[in-house]
């Protein structure tokens, strides 16, 4: 179960242009939010988008999902569920993110 949340978050990378990377270990996971409308740097990396990260955090709170912001420029949306989280609850978190029935 320790990689269940990350495996359910990874498809978001391909579905959303504002997601740069899904990363983490165990139950502690993060999604780096980027701005693809800006030019990438010399290494090909797009700049972080802290404004979009805040919008995601506020919308998540509206849906009763508490997320933290961290990383450089507060552009990483952090998922930090308690150790007692169930597989069903992780499924509900992922479904809400996909615009599922409880979204």
N, C-alpha and C positions, 0 to 999 in steps of 0.2 A: 504494500500500500504506500510505501514511502515515496515512490515515483509517480503515483497515480495523478496527483495534481499537476505536475509538470507535463505529463503526457497529454493531459486534457487542455493545457494552456498552449502547447506547441502549435496546434493548428491555427491559432490566432495570428501567428507570424505571417502565414501565407494569405490570410483573409483580410488583413488590415494594413494599409500603407503607413500607418503611424507607429507600427511596432518594429523595432530594430532587432530585438533578440529576447527570447525567453530563456532565463537561466535560474539556477538554484540547485539546492540539494535537499532531499527529504521533503519536509513540509514547508521549508522556507524557500520561496520562489519569488522571482521578480520579472517584470516585463519592462524593458528599456523603451521609452517613448522617444521617437525621433521626428524630425521635420523633413520630409522628402521634397517639399516645395523649395527648400533652400539648397544652395549648391553644396555638394560634398567637399570635404577637405582633401588635401593632397593624397591621403591614404584611401580615399573613397568612402569615408564615413560621413553620414549625414549628421547635422548638429542635433543636440538634444532639444526636446520640446517640453519645457516645464509647464507651459500654459495648458497644453493638451493633457498632460499628466494630472494637473489639478482638476480639469473638467471631468476626467475619468474618475478621479477620487470622489468628487462631489456627486456624480451620477450614481456611483456605487453606494455611497452613503444614503442616497435617496431610496435605493433598493435594499437598504438595511444590510449592506455588506461593508464592513470596515476594512479599509486598505490604508497602508502607510505609503508615504513618498520618501524616497531616499536616493542615494547615489549622487554623483556630481550634478549640480543644478537641480536637484530634486526632480529628476525625470524618470526615475525607476519606480514603477508601481509595485509595491511589495505585498505579497500574500503571506501572512503569518498565522495560520490556523493553530488552534490549541492541539496539544498532543492527543486529546480525546476525540478529535474530529472523526466522523464516520465516513465510510465510502459513499454513502447516500448523500451526505452533506457536501462532499467534494463534487459529486455529480450535479447537485443543485447549484453550486457556485459556477461551474462551467456552463450549465444550461442558461443561467441568468446572463452570463457574458455573451452567449450566442443569441440572445434575444429569445430564450426559451419561454415556456409557459408561465413562469413566475416573473418574467422580466417586466 
